[in-house]
Amino acid sequence: MKSEKILYLAVFGGAILLLVMLISSLTGAAPTQSPSSLAVGYVDTEQLQNQLPDFQRLKDEAKDKKAELDLYQGYLLQQDLNTAKGLKDQCDKEKAGKSQADQDEIDKKYQLAVRKMGEEVNDKVNQKGAEMENALNDMHKGIVEKVKKLISDVATQKKLTMVIDKNALWFGGTDITQPVIDQAKKNDADTKNTKPTATPGKK
């Protein structure tokens, strides 16, 4: 079923982060520097996806939504099974005492009704899957912006002119993957520590 692939593609396909960014475009430093003075950094995007807290939350969210979608699909299918059983009983009653030609027509009507129910289930599941995919994509876009900011901050601290993806690098460069991960985890911890706590007796 198409919907079963939606959430997987949203996170593990379409959500592949290709961080090839020019820090100089943010700082305006590159135009005043010669090519020989450019300080190039690089990041391992696969490692970032595996270790950054936000990406872990995105993967967990995708798993939760996949489980929710499976439950939703199972619920609809169970409803259809119950309805189909009732239709089958009704079909058998209608066929009683009828000619073979009439019975064949009743069977066709029953089969058409069951097929229509199946199509409606597919439509509902695909629609819900698409809604979940959109939510995950929005979440992913927000994460990408945060990671870009992280890379920009680390690159500025290390006085790098540009940062590219590791796979685009042939030689040299400064690996800032771990510093970016460390900064992300520090920011995450700081955010958790600064969350307001509930006041006793108040909601």
C-alpha positions as CSV (number, residue, x, y, z in Angstrom):
1,M,0.0,0.0,0.0
2,K,1.4,3.4,-1.0
3,S,0.8,4.9,2.4
4,E,3.0,2.4,4.1
5,K,6.1,3.9,2.4
6,I,5.2,7.6,3.0
7,L,6.6,8.0,6.5
8,Y,9.8,6.0,5.7
9,L,10.5,8.2,2.7
10,A,9.8,11.3,4.6
11,V,12.5,10.6,7.2
12,F,15.0,8.2,5.6
13,G,14.6,9.3,2.0
14,G,13.5,12.9,1.5
15,A,15.0,13.9,4.9
16,I,18.6,13.2,3.9
17,L,20.4,16.3,4.9
18,L,22.7,17.7,2.3
19,L,24.6,20.4,4.2
20,V,26.7,22.2,1.6
21,M,26.8,25.7,2.8
22,L,29.0,28.7,2.3
23,I,29.6,30.4,5.7
24,S,31.1,33.3,3.8
25,S,27.7,34.1,2.3
26,L,26.5,34.7,5.9
27,T,29.5,36.7,7.1
28,G,30.5,38.4,3.8
29,A,34.1,37.4,4.4
30,A,34.8,35.5,1.2
31,P,34.8,38.4,-1.4
32,T,37.8,40.1,0.4
33,Q,39.9,37.0,0.6
34,S,42.0,35.3,-2.0
35,P,41.5,31.6,-2.8
36,S,44.7,30.7,-1.0
37,S,43.5,32.2,2.2
38,L,40.2,30.5,2.4
39,A,39.8,28.3,5.5
40,V,37.6,25.3,4.6
41,G,35.7,23.2,7.0
42,Y,33.6,20.1,6.5
43,V,31.0,18.0,8.2
44,D,29.9,14.4,8.0
45,T,26.2,14.7,7.5
46,E,25.6,11.0,8.1
47,Q,27.2,11.3,11.5
48,L,25.1,14.4,12.2
49,Q,21.9,12.5,11.4
50,N,22.9,9.7,13.7
51,Q,24.0,11.7,16.7
52,L,22.2,15.1,16.7
53,P,19.3,15.1,19.3
54,D,16.9,16.7,16.9
55,F,17.4,14.0,14.3
56,Q,16.9,11.3,16.9
57,R,13.6,13.0,17.9
58,L,12.6,13.1,14.2
59,K,13.2,9.4,13.8
60,D,11.3,8.6,17.0
61,E,8.4,10.8,15.8
62,A,8.4,9.0,12.5
63,K,8.2,5.6,14.2
64,D,5.4,6.8,16.4
65,K,3.5,8.1,13.4
66,K,4.1,4.9,11.5
67,A,2.7,2.9,14.5
68,E,-0.3,5.3,14.7
69,L,-0.9,4.9,11.0
70,D,-0.8,1.1,11.3
71,L,-3.3,1.2,14.2
72,Y,-5.6,3.5,12.1
73,Q,-5.4,1.2,9.1
74,G,-6.2,-1.9,11.3
75,Y,-9.2,-0.1,12.9
76,L,-10.6,0.7,9.5
77,L,-10.0,-2.8,8.2
78,Q,-11.8,-4.3,11.2
79,Q,-14.7,-2.0,10.6
80,D,-14.9,-3.1,7.0
81,L,-14.7,-6.8,8.0
82,N,-17.7,-6.3,10.3
83,T,-19.6,-4.4,7.6
84,A,-18.7,-7.0,5.0
85,K,-20.0,-9.8,7.2
86,G,-23.3,-7.9,7.6
87,L,-23.5,-7.4,3.8
88,K,-22.8,-11.1,3.2
89,D,-25.6,-12.1,5.5
90,Q,-27.9,-9.7,3.7
91,C,-26.7,-11.0,0.3
92,D,-27.5,-14.6,1.3
93,K,-31.0,-13.7,2.4
94,E,-31.6,-11.8,-0.9
95,K,-30.4,-14.8,-2.9
96,A,-32.8,-17.2,-1.2
97,G,-35.4,-18.5,-3.7
98,K,-34.0,-16.4,-6.6
99,S,-33.0,-17.7,-10.0
100,Q,-29.3,-18.3,-10.8
101,A,-29.2,-15.2,-12.9
102,D,-30.6,-13.1,-10.1
103,Q,-28.2,-14.6,-7.6
104,D,-25.3,-13.8,-9.9
105,E,-26.4,-10.1,-10.0
106,I,-26.8,-10.0,-6.2
107,D,-23.3,-11.5,-5.9
108,K,-21.9,-8.8,-8.2
109,K,-23.6,-6.1,-6.2
110,Y,-22.1,-7.5,-3.0
111,Q,-18.6,-7.8,-4.5
112,L,-18.8,-4.2,-5.8
113,A,-19.8,-2.9,-2.4
114,V,-16.9,-4.8,-0.7
115,R,-14.4,-3.5,-3.3
116,K,-15.6,0.1,-2.8
117,M,-15.1,-0.2,1.0
118,G,-11.5,-1.4,0.4
119,E,-10.9,1.6,-1.9
120,E,-12.3,4.0,0.7
121,V,-10.0,2.5,3.4
122,N,-7.0,3.0,1.1
123,D,-8.0,6.6,0.4
124,K,-8.4,7.3,4.1
125,V,-5.1,5.7,5.1
126,N,-3.2,7.5,2.2
127,Q,-4.7,10.8,3.2
128,K,-3.7,10.4,6.9
129,G,-0.3,9.2,5.8
130,A,0.1,12.3,3.6
131,E,-0.8,14.5,6.6
132,M,1.8,12.8,8.7
133,E,4.4,13.1,6.0
134,N,3.7,16.9,5.8
135,A,4.1,17.2,9.6
136,L,7.4,15.3,9.5
137,N,8.7,17.4,6.5
138,D,7.9,20.6,8.5
139,M,9.7,19.2,11.5
140,H,12.7,18.3,9.3
141,K,12.8,21.8,7.7
142,G,13.0,23.3,11.1
143,I,15.9,20.9,12.1
144,V,17.8,21.8,9.0
145,E,17.6,25.5,9.8
146,K,18.9,24.8,13.3
147,V,21.8,22.7,12.0
148,K,22.7,25.4,9.5
149,K,22.8,27.9,12.4
150,L,24.9,25.4,14.5
151,I,27.4,25.0,11.6
152,S,27.6,28.7,11.1
153,D,28.3,29.4,14.8
154,V,31.0,26.7,15.0
155,A,32.6,27.8,11.7
156,T,32.7,31.4,13.0
157,Q,34.3,30.4,16.2
158,K,37.0,28.5,14.2
159,K,37.4,31.3,11.7
160,L,36.4,29.2,8.8
161,T,35.4,30.8,5.5
162,M,33.2,28.0,4.2
163,V,31.9,24.6,5.3
164,I,31.1,21.8,2.9
165,D,29.8,18.2,3.1
166,K,32.5,15.6,3.7
167,N,31.6,13.8,0.6
168,A,32.4,16.9,-1.5
169,L,35.9,17.1,-0.1
170,W,38.9,15.6,-1.8
171,F,41.7,16.9,0.4
172,G,42.4,19.0,3.4
173,G,39.9,21.0,5.4
174,T,39.0,21.1,9.1
175,D,36.5,18.5,10.4
176,I,34.0,20.3,12.6
177,T,31.5,17.4,12.8
178,Q,32.1,16.6,16.5
179,P,32.2,20.3,17.6
180,V,28.8,20.7,15.9
181,I,27.4,17.6,17.7
182,D,28.8,18.8,21.0
183,Q,27.3,22.3,20.6
184,A,24.0,20.7,19.6
185,K,23.9,18.5,22.7
186,K,24.9,21.4,24.9
187,N,22.1,23.6,23.4
188,D,19.7,20.7,23.9
189,A,20.7,20.3,27.5
190,D,20.4,24.0,28.2
191,T,16.9,24.1,26.7
192,K,15.8,21.3,28.9
193,N,17.3,22.9,32.0
194,T,15.6,26.2,31.3
195,K,12.1,24.8,30.7
196,P,9.6,26.2,33.3
197,T,8.5,23.8,35.9
198,A,4.9,23.5,37.0
199,T,4.0,25.4,40.2
200,P,2.5,23.1,42.8
201,G,-1.3,23.5,43.0
202,K,-1.4,25.2,39.6
203,K,-2.2,23.8,36.2
